Amino acid sequence: MLQQTPVSRVLPRWRRFLDRWPTPEACAAAPLEEVLREWDGLGYPRRAVALWRCASRIGGHAAGAPLGWPREEAALRALPGIGPYTARALLVLALGEPSPTPHDVNIARVAARCFLGVEAAPARRLDAALEAARPDGMPRRDYTLALLDVGALLCRRRSVACASCPLGAGCRSRDRLASAGIPAPRRRQPPYAGSMRELRGAVLRALLARPGLGLAELEAAVASAPQARRPGAVAEAVHGLARDGLLPG
């Protein structure tokens, strides 16, 4: 849920989701349509499909024994929807396994600025810098959480609070940021409003509420979405959702 979605939006939905499906087995036993309905409003519904499939794998059995969570990065990354950051975050934050420090955009930004003196750096350089900077004896979980807090509260994408930062004294970017400021960020994707993503969300919501809708009825149901005015756009959205496994049955 935290992939590309802020904590403030995720937290109440995470609690509700876990109240409903507290284990991978419970989630896997639910119809995909129910998981998608519960996910509605969080965005990127392919994550819900990946989570449901992941739950099916983790909650499955082999030779009569539960499969459970893998304890190695490569095995975790073989699960649906789990990439490098999520795999390492699971190992370090949830499973208590030794692993390189996970770096999402916030930790990567802190590490690049503080330890390397740049705005961004390749993953290998970040791995080496993060490992070298971890204080002796500090648990990896505490280190990761501390860096997340620095990135969320002090060393933000568009603003910095160097005077309050516990890393400020040794930060290799402090003078650079004080004199030149923060470079303008590049937009990574177009706005959601008016996009095909918005139309796909409206189509999915309509079909989950009324699975038997025909194309004409569906076009009427999502007519308020700007992209729906483009001829063929609704059918295109349906085909895309089906291709992504978001329209079971």
TITIVO-699991 format. One record per residue (C-alpha): residue number from 1; residue in three letters; x, y, z. Coordinates in steps of 0.25 Angstrom, whole numbers, plus 5000, padded with zeros to 4 digits. Example, Ala and Ser with C-alpha at 12.3 -4.5 7.8 and 13.67 -1.06 7.14 Angstrom:
# residues 2
1_Ala_5049_4982_5031
2_Ser_5055_4996_5029
END
This chain:
# residues 249
1_Met_5000_5000_5000
2_Leu_5012_5009_5003
3_Gln_5017_5008_4989
4_Gln_5015_5022_4983
5_Thr_5004_5025_4993
6_Pro_5006_5034_5005
7_Val_5006_5028_5019
8_Ser_4994_5038_5023
9_Arg_4985_5031_5013
10_Val_4990_5017_5015
11_Leu_4989_5016_5030
12_Pro_4974_5015_5032
13_Arg_4972_5007_5020
14_Trp_4983_4997_5025
15_Arg_4976_4996_5038
16_Arg_4963_4993_5031
17_Phe_4969_4983_5022
18_Leu_4976_4975_5033
19_Asp_4964_4975_5041
20_Arg_4957_4968_5029
21_Trp_4968_4959_5025
22_Pro_4978_4958_5036
23_Thr_4986_4947_5029
24_Pro_4991_4943_5015
25_Glu_4982_4931_5016
26_Ala_4970_4940_5018
27_Cys_4973_4949_5007
28_Ala_4976_4938_4997
29_Ala_4963_4932_5001
30_Ala_4955_4945_4997
31_Pro_4950_4947_4983
32_Leu_4959_4957_4975
33_Glu_4947_4966_4973
34_Glu_4946_4968_4988
35_Val_4960_4971_4990
36_Leu_4959_4981_4978
37_Arg_4947_4988_4985
38_Glu_4954_4989_4998
39_Trp_4966_4995_4991
40_Asp_4957_5006_4983
41_Gly_4963_5020_4986
42_Leu_4977_5016_4988
43_Gly_4981_5016_4973
44_Tyr_4989_5007_4965
45_Pro_4980_4995_4966
46_Arg_4990_4986_4960
47_Arg_4997_4986_4974
48_Ala_4984_4980_4979
49_Val_4985_4968_4969
50_Ala_4999_4966_4972
51_Leu_4996_4966_4987
52_Trp_4985_4956_4985
53_Arg_4994_4947_4977
54_Cys_5006_4949_4987
55_Ala_4996_4944_4998
56_Ser_4993_4932_4990
57_Arg_5007_4928_4989
58_Ile_5011_4931_5003
59_Gly_4999_4924_5009
60_Gly_5000_4912_5000
61_His_5006_4899_5004
62_Ala_5017_4890_4999
63_Ala_5019_4876_5004
64_Gly_5008_4878_5015
65_Ala_5015_4890_5021
66_Pro_5012_4905_5020
67_Leu_5021_4912_5010
68_Gly_5021_4925_5018
69_Trp_5030_4937_5015
70_Pro_5043_4935_5008
71_Arg_5056_4940_5016
72_Glu_5064_4944_5005
73_Glu_5064_4956_4995
74_Ala_5064_4948_4982
75_Ala_5052_4939_4987
76_Leu_5044_4951_4992
77_Arg_5046_4958_4978
78_Ala_5041_4946_4971
79_Leu_5027_4949_4978
80_Pro_5017_4957_4970
81_Gly_5018_4972_4973
82_Ile_5031_4972_4981
83_Gly_5043_4979_4975
84_Pro_5057_4983_4981
85_Tyr_5052_4993_4992
86_Thr_5040_4985_4997
87_Ala_5048_4972_4998
88_Arg_5059_4979_5006
89_Ala_5048_4986_5014
90_Leu_5042_4973_5018
91_Leu_5055_4967_5022
92_Val_5060_4978_5030
93_Leu_5047_4984_5036
94_Ala_5038_4972_5037
95_Leu_5046_4959_5037
96_Gly_5058_4964_5045
97_Glu_5068_4958_5035
98_Pro_5081_4964_5031
99_Ser_5080_4971_5018
100_Pro_5086_4984_5011
101_Thr_5078_4996_5015
102_Pro_5066_4998_5007
103_His_5065_5011_5000
104_Asp_5052_5017_4995
105_Val_5052_5031_4989
106_Asn_5053_5038_5003
107_Ile_5065_5029_5008
108_Ala_5072_5030_4994
109_Arg_5071_5045_4995
110_Val_5076_5046_5009
111_Ala_5088_5037_5005
112_Ala_5091_5044_4992
113_Arg_5091_5058_4999
114_Cys_5098_5055_5012
115_Phe_5108_5044_5009
116_Leu_5111_5046_4994
117_Gly_5108_5061_4992
118_Val_5099_5060_4980
119_Glu_5084_5060_4978
120_Ala_5083_5046_4973
121_Ala_5093_5034_4971
122_Pro_5092_5020_4965
123_Ala_5087_5008_4974
124_Arg_5101_5002_4976
125_Arg_5107_5015_4981
126_Leu_5096_5017_4990
127_Asp_5097_5003_4996
128_Ala_5112_5005_4998
129_Ala_5110_5019_5005
130_Leu_5098_5014_5014
131_Glu_5106_5002_5019
132_Ala_5119_5011_5022
133_Ala_5110_5021_5029
134_Arg_5103_5012_5038
135_Pro_5108_5014_5052
136_Asp_5115_5002_5059
137_Gly_5105_4994_5066
138_Met_5092_5001_5061
139_Pro_5082_4991_5057
140_Arg_5078_4992_5042
141_Arg_5064_4993_5046
142_Asp_5066_5006_5055
143_Tyr_5076_5011_5044
144_Thr_5065_5010_5033
145_Leu_5054_5016_5041
146_Ala_5063_5028_5045
147_Leu_5067_5031_5031
148_Leu_5052_5030_5027
149_Asp_5049_5040_5038
150_Val_5060_5050_5033
151_Gly_5055_5049_5019
152_Ala_5041_5051_5023
153_Leu_5043_5062_5033
154_Leu_5056_5070_5030
155_Cys_5062_5066_5017
156_Arg_5050_5067_5008
157_Arg_5050_5068_4993
158_Arg_5047_5083_4992
159_Ser_5051_5088_5006
160_Val_5062_5085_5016
161_Ala_5064_5088_5031
162_Cys_5079_5086_5032
163_Ala_5080_5093_5045
164_Ser_5071_5083_5052
165_Cys_5076_5071_5045
166_Pro_5084_5061_5053
167_Leu_5093_5058_5040
168_Gly_5095_5073_5037
169_Ala_5109_5074_5043
170_Gly_5114_5064_5034
171_Cys_5105_5066_5022
172_Arg_5113_5067_5009
173_Ser_5102_5075_5002
174_Arg_5099_5085_5013
175_Asp_5107_5097_5008
176_Arg_5103_5094_4993
177_Leu_5088_5094_4997
178_Ala_5090_5107_5006
179_Ser_5097_5114_4994
180_Ala_5090_5109_4982
181_Gly_5077_5103_4987
182_Ile_5070_5091_4983
183_Pro_5069_5088_4968
184_Ala_5055_5088_4962
185_Pro_5049_5074_4962
186_Arg_5046_5068_4949
187_Arg_5031_5063_4948
188_Arg_5031_5048_4947
189_Gln_5017_5046_4941
190_Pro_5006_5054_4936
191_Pro_4995_5059_4946
192_Tyr_4984_5049_4950
193_Ala_4973_5058_4947
194_Gly_4968_5056_4933
195_Ser_4978_5045_4930
196_Met_4975_5031_4925
197_Arg_4979_5026_4939
198_Glu_4967_5033_4944
199_Leu_4958_5027_4933
200_Arg_4963_5013_4936
201_Gly_4960_5015_4951
202_Ala_4945_5020_4948
203_Val_4943_5008_4939
204_Leu_4948_4998_4949
205_Arg_4940_5004_4960
206_Ala_4927_5003_4951
207_Leu_4930_4989_4947
208_Leu_4933_4985_4961
209_Ala_4919_4991_4965
210_Arg_4911_4985_4953
211_Pro_4919_4974_4946
212_Gly_4909_4972_4935
213_Leu_4910_4986_4929
214_Gly_4910_4986_4914
215_Leu_4919_4996_4907
216_Ala_4909_5007_4905
217_Glu_4904_5006_4919
218_Leu_4919_5007_4924
219_Glu_4921_5019_4915
220_Ala_4909_5026_4922
221_Ala_4914_5022_4936
222_Val_4928_5028_4934
223_Ala_4924_5040_4925
224_Ser_4929_5050_4935
225_Ala_4943_5046_4933
226_Pro_4950_5055_4923
227_Gln_4957_5044_4915
228_Ala_4943_5037_4913
229_Arg_4939_5047_4903
230_Arg_4950_5042_4894
231_Pro_4944_5032_4884
232_Gly_4948_5018_4887
233_Ala_4955_5022_4901
234_Val_4945_5014_4910
235_Ala_4947_5001_4901
236_Glu_4962_5003_4902
237_Ala_4962_5005_4917
238_Val_4954_4992_4918
239_His_4964_4984_4909
240_Gly_4975_4990_4918
241_Leu_4969_4986_4931
242_Ala_4966_4972_4926
243_Arg_4981_4971_4920
244_Asp_4986_4975_4934
245_Gly_4977_4964_4941
246_Leu_4968_4974_4948
247_Leu_4955_4969_4942
248_Pro_4954_4955_4947
249_Gly_4943_4947_4939
END
